[in-house]
């Protein structure tokens, strides 16, 4: 079996650090299994190849025509950069659609964190791959659950977990079951006048996550939108509190000086997920032009569907991009941000820092950044350093909202 230089792979443009690697033992096990199977490259599809370790190792072994789907645009760019560094080509990047899987007899999958994402992928393989296709899914043992086997069992008659090796485990799924008439995703949910649409890989699915709701509440109060449609879609009392909100869940209010409503002409929902912030802002501020951007293809597809469902496509555009890299410097009036605190399965603040830096780059001087984050993370000092003067607007036991002015 040929030796592949896994150690030469890098994560760039994603966050790089000593404790963050561009490959793991699961990648190696999947590659070994594929090479043992003897399936030609054009009949192999790879899903969830974070930085290209699986795809490039197979290509290096002489398998041409391997198809690969990566949800994150950072992973796609890392694959391209790593391929250039190693002088490799001959693979094809695809979206999660029929073109990725038609005729594929072997599908290799790095298990996603989300069961919903796994369900959408398993359905796609059963729906579009060759009738005799085998799906080999793998992950780190510490992140695997029996529920993953159950999800795979909805699309395959045979699901066989393998013995753990090097702290990773593979699951072999075969004999695809008939696919239902309609795919299980995207799904839709209503939230007091706001329609959210979500693919399996979108954070929080069709739910309105707590952090987003806290930020929407603050923006609604700060714009002074009383007696009009609120950003959060909630019914409100004259005091601005949700009238049905239990006292124990109410936020600790912080007294503020009066400021102008953040109704800038150019607004970015940075790391938009399903587009809840972008669409809510557009509904409350018809004069605004909003860009929703996310590095996840599943999130971007969800946001596009959310935009259409709420009929704001005339003033909200969606980009699949890394930290808004295609947005011009100093061109934005307002940025809305609910940053992640995980990089894959690792807790790491580097992702938030990159988004703070991106917000600072795209905001004009005097532009506003509204951020919600886990209260335990204490980002205010970092926001002041990177963006400009930052004040705490609201704090709950779980979340903090800050308002920063670009220096």
Steps between C-alpha positions, in 0.01 A plus 500: 500500500656835399605743770320832485656810664205582730728718716544744210131586492391835638167646612543847346301718446329354808643562846838334556647415840724235655201309637303514171600247235407471132441123521419231755504121533151475354623647171775237487262212577256613230782523244629155592151353470448662159831377362425148621160510326657538154228735375610734217525868583206611285274272705609649834333796673643667811285708735622710793870498407594792722829610342545248220684218676278223362462636149867583454623169644277310256611721212864452598440123487400529135121516532377764255153653483422484872203727577502697824250712692615734777242710681740775610652738250813507718534125443458545125771764490729291721454202266595713201805645677617160627454349153711780353772448762513126428464532123182291494191530280234277347222532762167677454331722760118478516206620702288251696287406200452229243817588306708411806355151538363367171684179415700504825555150641706609800422805713743608773365727775655684791206488740348846560417628848133539423263205470284710269795552265576127511137423414509731197827346379385139551178573311699656215726194472205258504312720252771571241794259532527167316258230622789294641672799659673461836525793739795492739465763770763570763567719800690531824361255754448769765261687268301198375160387630257217441260757359725527194443130429125555533506788253697295247251217551222720359669493160689166504390148587845400628698717742813340644728684746862388474757448772659823622854574385723790599209652695287511185223271378345427163137409429418311181149558361371306200184382322328833451133517590251660259523878537179684594329705232629825654838550671485561877661844461464793486248546781297809587377657825298810583608748769240773554503627145853385412540186288827308542612234253786265586708228341642231724841663539371843606566596862188477721294366209168682455503616862572858604802445722513677835794726417335625182177567688687704764666711230169549316340616826776757551485629143124531527528704819784715371323592177205619707260297285203523732154441353661370179624165386785392729817336373447203728136456403391486866194658652618774732378708787535877497816467708671303224511172695340191350172483685511120512861477618545335843666727751777246566603513133502878465830662422688721740443838334786745465429874499620667180527845358264564208644417159371506146328191371741266318317524170799530268464479124751214466469217753682168530385195693845345550479124552131511413395139560141467381476877447286587802683825580528611138135440417371645828703815444376531141139460608538770766708734279371487142747771397804289595697285260611187683769242420479164675828309485616168642787261432264200515331395176210353700457829684516707181244276330277526807532878508408527131189293565416711807536818294259367237254371760478849655488679163798729561712387205484856363713628788689198645778319313678187623868415459686173564827655608769491767448779753360733234830501310330619179346807667694821436694667781323787674177449306255392772298703750383226737621146574291251698697213652426187701842331482567129554726382780580160347736407218366162396486304824760718675414794727712783364454878493697541179186490285348793689823700475506455121144631479579800722791581267275456197239735649767762570626474142163538328352769728539866410640730771213560741324184385332276758559140605231328706628175653340233716718235665517261793541711812780278629723593204545870587573633151452868584873575540582325175223683315631833630850413385400377153197712410475803727314634803272223628230509765292226653139550405343200668606201702307187590634202694588341164552779247648847469419757231755770419497804273829607339580813297767464234785735573 
